C-alpha cells in the first residue's frame, strides 16, 4: 500500500512537470521564471518562491511567484558580499539559518514579507563546467516549521527538466539586452559627436546621457585643469540645485571626484555618509540628500584623465550595480573622445578668431604713435599731479572736462604722484609710448572712449590720495589697478553684448560664452 502511494506521488509529480515543460514556450525569460516559481511554490507548499540568477559578480532577482509581473526594481546582491556566496561556491543547499540577518532584512524589505523559513537550492548548468547559474529559493513553508529533504528533491526534480530551456531563454534575453544597449549607446555617441562645436552643449548631453544610462537622479561633470577639477555646467534637472553659480573648483586632492581623478579608478559608494571622502557640507548647503555615488574617470585615447563624472542616487534600486559600473566605464570612452576633440576644435576656432580680431584691430588702429608725439611729451618735465590745480585732487572734479590735449601729461603726473615710476623703475620713454598707444586704442564712441578711461583712472588716483596710498593693497596691486583703469575698455565698440552676438561678430565668437564682449 505504501509503495502504491509513493508511486502515485511520483506519477503525479511527473505529470505536473510534464505540464510545466509543455507550458514553457515563452521567449520572455521573466514569464518563464514566474511559471517555474509558481510550480515550485505549489510543489513545496511555500508562501512564495524566487530565483537568484548568478552573473560574474552579482546575484539578480527579477521576479517572484507572488506576482504576474517583474519586480519594479530588480534585486541585485554582490556575490562576494552576501551569505549566498557559500551556495554558489560549494553547490550545496542552504536554509534560513545560513543566511545573515543583513541579507534577510534586504529580502524581507524587497518582498514585503517576514522570512520564517527558507530553502535555497543551487541550479547547475547543463553546459560543460556544470557551474551554478541560479539559486531557487522557497520561503515560508506552509503547514510546517521548515523545509525538508523531499522539498529539496522537488526543486532539483523541477530543474532537471527546465534548466535547458531557462538557460537558453536567459542567454537569448541577455543577447537582446546587449544588442539594445549597444544600439542605445551608438545613438548617444552619434548625438555627442554632433555637439562638437559647442563644448557647453556637449557637457550637458554627456550629463543627461550618463544619468539616463544608469537611471541616476543627478550627474555632475568636472574637467581637469592643472591641479583642479572645474565644473562650469550643472545638472539643472535636480531640484534645489542652483545652476547660476558660475563654476565650482575642487582641488585634485579633495573629495570623491578628486580621488577618482588622481587614481584613475572608479568608485561605487553605496552609503556616502559612511565614506571618509564624502563632503556632506554641500548637501547641507543645497538641501539635496545624497545616498549613493558612482564616480568614474573620463580618459582620452592615451588613457590620461581629462575629467570626472559623478552620478548620485540610483533611482530604481538601493545603489548602483556592477552593470551600472560597466555601462559607465564603456560610456566614458566615448565621453573622453568627444570632449578632447571638442576642446581641440574650440581651441582651433578661437585661434582663428583671435587672428581675425588682431587683423581687424590693426586695420582700425593703423595709425602708429609718431616720433613727434613721443618727443614732445618726453621733453616736458613730469609734474606732480597736484600741480594741475587743487580741484584736480577733489572728488567733485569732473575729469571728463579735462583738456584732451593734456590728458597724457596728466596720466604721467598721476603715475609720478602715486610713486609708481620710481617704485617699478619705469623708463619715461616706455611709459609715454604705452600711454599714447592706449589712448589710440580707444574708439570714438559716445561713452566707452578715452575720456571715460581717463575719468576712471583719475578716480583711482583720488582713492590713492584720500586713503593715504590705498593701504589695503600692496604696491604691485596699486600699479595693476591703475593700469587696468586706463585699459579696461580698450577697443570697445560702443555696443552691447546682445548686439555683438546678434551681429555674429568676431568678438562675440570669442567672448560671449564668458559673459563679456
Residue pairs with C-beta under 8 A, 6 or more apart in sequence:
13 43
13 154
13 157
16 39
16 42
16 43
17 39
17 157
17 158
17 161
17 162
20 35
20 36
20 39
20 158
20 161
20 162
21 161
21 162
21 165
23 35
24 32
24 35
24 36
24 162
24 165
24 166
26 32
26 35
26 169
27 169
27 172
27 173
28 169
28 173
29 62
29 166
29 169
29 170
29 172
29 173
30 62
30 63
30 70
32 165
32 166
32 169
33 51
33 62
33 63
33 166
34 63
34 65
34 67
34 68
36 51
36 158
36 162
36 166
37 48
37 49
37 50
37 51
37 63
37 64
37 65
37 136
38 49
38 65
39 158
40 46
40 49
40 65
40 136
40 138
40 154
40 155
40 158
41 47
41 48
41 49
41 65
41 138
43 154
43 158
44 119
44 138
44 141
44 147
44 151
44 154
44 155
45 141
45 142
45 143
45 144
45 151
46 65
46 138
46 139
46 140
46 141
46 142
46 147
47 113
47 139
47 140
47 141
47 142
48 64
48 65
48 66
48 111
48 113
48 139
48 140
49 64
49 65
49 136
49 137
49 138
49 139
50 61
50 63
50 64
50 65
50 111
50 137
50 139
51 61
51 62
51 63
51 123
51 134
51 135
51 136
51 137
52 59
52 60
52 61
52 77
52 84
52 134
52 135
52 137
53 59
53 60
53 61
53 62
53 133
53 134
53 170
54 79
54 88
54 132
54 133
54 134
54 135
55 322
56 322
57 78
57 79
57 80
57 322
58 76
58 77
58 78
58 79
58 321
58 322
58 323
59 76
59 77
59 78
59 79
59 82
59 84
59 88
59 135
60 74
60 75
60 76
61 71
61 74
61 75
61 76
61 110
62 70
62 71
62 74
63 69
63 70
63 71
64 71
64 111
66 111
71 110
72 316
73 316
73 317
74 316
74 317
75 106
75 107
75 110
76 317
76 321
76 322
76 323
77 84
77 103
77 106
78 322
79 85
79 88
82 100
82 103
83 94
83 98
83 99
83 100
83 103
84 94
84 99
84 103
84 120
84 135
86 92
86 94
86 98
87 93
87 94
87 98
87 120
87 122
87 132
87 135
88 122
88 132
88 135
91 122
91 124
91 132
92 122
93 119
93 120
93 121
93 122
93 152
94 118
94 119
94 120
95 117
95 118
95 119
95 120
95 146
95 147
96 104
96 115
96 116
96 117
96 118
96 146
98 120
99 107
99 115
99 118
99 120
104 115
106 318
107 115
107 139
108 114
108 115
111 139
113 139
113 140
115 139
115 140
116 140
116 141
117 139
117 140
117 141
117 144
117 145
117 146
117 147
118 137
118 138
118 139
118 140
118 147
119 137
119 138
119 141
119 147
119 151
119 152
119 155
120 135
120 136
120 137
121 135
121 136
121 137
121 138
121 152
121 155
121 156
122 132
122 134
122 135
123 132
123 133
123 134
123 135
123 136
123 159
123 163
124 130
124 131
124 132
124 133
124 163
125 131
125 132
125 133
125 163
125 167
126 163
126 164
126 167
127 167
133 163
133 167
134 166
136 155
136 158
136 159
138 147
138 151
138 155
141 147
141 151
159 166
181 327
184 213
185 213
185 330
185 331
185 334
188 209
188 213
188 331
188 334
189 334
189 338
191 205
191 209
192 202
192 205
192 206
192 209
192 334
192 335
192 338
193 338
193 341
195 201
195 202
195 205
195 338
195 342
196 202
196 338
196 341
196 342
196 345
197 342
197 345
197 349
198 342
199 339
199 342
199 343
199 346
200 232
200 233
200 513
202 338
202 339
202 342
203 221
203 223
203 232
203 233
203 339
204 233
206 221
206 309
206 335
206 338
206 339
207 219
207 220
207 221
207 233
207 235
207 309
208 219
209 331
210 216
210 219
210 221
210 309
210 311
210 328
210 331
210 335
211 217
211 218
211 219
211 235
211 237
211 311
213 327
213 328
213 331
214 294
214 311
214 314
214 320
214 324
214 327
214 328
215 314
215 315
215 316
215 317
215 324
216 294
216 311
216 312
216 313
216 314
216 315
216 320
217 238
217 312
217 313
217 314
217 315
218 235
218 237
218 238
218 241
218 288
218 311
218 312
218 313
219 235
219 309
219 310
219 311
219 312
220 231
220 234
220 235
220 257
220 309
220 310
220 312
221 231
221 233
221 307
221 308
221 309
221 310
222 229
222 230
222 231
222 248
222 250
222 257
222 261
222 307
222 308
222 309
222 310
223 229
223 230
223 231
223 232
223 306
223 307
223 339
224 230
224 252
224 261
224 305
224 306
224 307
224 308
227 251
227 252
228 249
228 250
228 251
228 252
229 249
229 250
229 251
229 252
229 257
229 258
229 261
229 307
229 308
230 247
230 248
230 249
230 250
231 247
231 248
231 250
232 246
232 247
234 241
234 242
234 243
234 245
235 241
235 243
236 243
238 288
239 288
240 286
240 287
240 288
241 286
241 288
242 286
250 257
250 258
251 258
252 258
252 261
252 262
253 262
254 279
255 277
255 278
255 279
256 267
256 269
256 272
256 275
256 277
256 278
256 293
256 295
256 310
257 295
257 308
257 310
259 267
259 277
260 266
260 267
260 295
260 296
260 297
260 308
260 310
261 297
261 305
261 307
261 308
264 297
264 299
264 303
264 305
265 297
266 294
266 295
266 296
266 297
266 325
266 328
266 329
267 277
267 293
267 294
267 295
267 296
268 293
268 294
268 319
268 320
268 322
268 324
268 325
269 275
269 278
269 292
269 293
269 294
269 295
270 292
270 318
270 319
270 320
271 291
271 292
271 319
272 278
272 290
272 291
272 292
272 293
273 280
278 290
278 293
280 290
282 288
283 289
283 290
288 312
289 313
290 312
290 313
291 312
291 313
291 314
291 319
292 312
292 313
292 314
292 318
292 319
292 320
293 310
293 311
293 312
293 320
294 310
294 311
294 314
294 320
294 324
294 325
294 328
295 308
295 309
295 310
295 311
296 308
296 309
296 325
296 328
296 329
296 332
297 305
297 307
297 308
297 332
298 305
298 306
298 307
298 308
298 309
298 332
298 335
298 336
298 339
299 305
299 306
299 332
299 333
299 336
300 306
300 336
300 337
300 340
301 336
301 337
301 340
306 336
306 339
306 340
307 335
307 336
307 339
309 328
309 332
309 335
311 320
311 324
311 328
314 320
314 321
314 324
349 509
350 510
353 506
353 509
353 510
354 510
356 506
357 506
357 507
357 510
360 506
361 491
364 443
364 491
365 440
365 441
365 491
367 440
369 433
369 436
369 437
369 440
373 436
374 429
374 432
374 433
374 436
377 408
377 409
377 412
377 432
377 436
378 428
378 429
378 432
380 409
382 412
382 413
382 415
382 416
382 421
382 428
383 409
383 413
383 416
384 413
384 416
384 417
385 392
385 393
385 410
385 413
385 414
385 416
385 417
385 461
386 392
386 393
386 417
387 413
388 410
388 413
391 397
392 410
393 461
393 462
393 465
394 462
395 462
395 466
397 458
399 451
399 454
399 455
399 458
399 459
400 451
400 452
400 454
400 455
402 410
402 454
402 458
404 450
404 451
407 439
407 450
407 451
407 454
408 432
408 435
408 436
408 439
410 454
410 458
411 435
411 454
411 457
411 486
412 428
412 431
412 432
412 435
414 457
414 458
414 461
414 482
415 421
415 426
415 431
415 482
417 461
417 465
418 461
418 464
418 469
418 478
418 482
419 469
419 475
420 426
420 475
420 478
420 479
420 482
421 428
421 431
423 475
423 479
424 475
424 479
435 486
438 453
438 486
438 487
438 490
439 450
441 487
441 490
441 491
442 448
442 449
442 450
442 453
442 489
442 490
442 491
442 492
443 449
443 491
443 492
443 493
443 494
445 492
445 493
445 494
446 494
447 494
448 489
448 492
448 494
449 489
449 492
452 489
453 485
453 486
453 487
453 488
453 489
453 490
454 486
456 485
456 486
456 488
457 482
457 485
457 486
459 485
460 481
460 482
460 485
461 482
463 470
464 470
464 478
464 482
469 478
470 478
470 481
473 481
493 500
493 505
493 507
493 517
495 503
495 517
496 517
497 508
497 512
497 515
497 516
497 517
500 507
500 508
500 512
500 517
501 508
501 512
501 517
507 517
508 517
511 517
